[in-house]
Amino acid sequence: MSEMRTWKKGIAAGLALVLALSLAACGGETAETPTPTPTPDELMGIEEPVTMRVAALKGPTAMGLVKLMSDVESGNSTDGSYEFTLAASADEVTPLLVKGDLDAACVPANLAAVLYNKTEGQIVTLGVNTLGVLYIVEKGESVQSMADLKGQTIVAAGKGSTPEYALRYLLQQNGIDPDKDVTIDWKSEHAECVAALASGNASIALLPQPFVTVAGAKVGGLHTALDLTEEWAALDNGSALLTGVVVARKEFVETYPYATAHFLMGYAGSVGWVNENTADAAALIAEYGIVEAAPVAEKALPHCNIVCITGQEMYEKLSGYLSVLYEQAPESVGGELPRDDFYYGA
């Protein structure tokens, strides 16, 4: 199991907390009647101070958080008190979330539904944080379409989560049996797929950004053969390919509604800054070890589809995606589709 890295910094919430009363900070609609600004004394009585424990996976979800992480660590943030953890895989994060050792986590979109069902509704989704970032890369020229994957061996990571279900669905929709017509060599981490390409033990891989860019820098002749987001869109099935969401424990959300909303405000601001300041963001991404080099991170960022979508838009995108997965393989979402209480603020 890969070592997880944690940063902890406590800071007092100030008057900026009132901004969290609106989920518009993360893409929702602004209320027509503004909420009156409370006084500092009123703010102190809203809820007890809490340190929110948040985990993210090394990849686009963590990349979107780096500005908030940096501000908290340096003491320049008024967005709450947090303990951030970075992990290499969802397997490291989900047990901690279920046990209550984490309050929120960035996880694959389908895994959020699995956790909701496993915990009997004790997990809620706060927002979509990553759209499609999956690509088929190849060292060679044999793959021009999904149909060309028939008979090939594909190295991949993310079995039991978005990469597997997205790949299987697209193969099936293109007339390929994923269990008979292709060989999928599952690795525990995306870095292992990059290593397999670099060593010559593999020539085709399923990779998300930023690992596509990392692999391109290490493997001569490697190129992007297929964009799975485009392949999904070409099916015109009324849904979109999603990669990641941020979830939280229902108990935490109900006990600390202002801290939750404040986190979303900070997350949205961080995502906006990262997308608008790629060079500076890339430096932070490298500093936190999410990507090994800032130039690689800077090159990858425009292709990472980092977002912060909440409310009704989140509901529409996520419910549509989960419905497609459910129709294909009910186990991919935990056996049944989540109820409306799964969608925070929708």
ABEGO torsion letter per residue (X at the ends): XBBBBBBBBBBBBBAAAAAAABAAAAGBBBBABBBBBBBAAAAAAABBBBBBBBBBBBEAAAAAAAAAAAAAAAGABAAEBBBBBBBABAAAAAAAAAAGABABBBBBAAAAAAAAAAAGGABBBABBABBBABBBBBBEAABABAAAABGBBBBBBGBGBAAAAAAAAAAAAAGBBAAAABBBBBBABAAAAAAAAAAGABABBBBBOAAAAAAAAABBGBBBABBAAAAAAAAGAGBBBBABBBBBBAAAAAABAAAAAAAAAAAAAAAAAAAABAAAAAAAAAAAGABABAAAAAAAAAAAGBBBBBEAAAAAAAAAAAAAAAAABAAAAGGBBBBAAABBGX
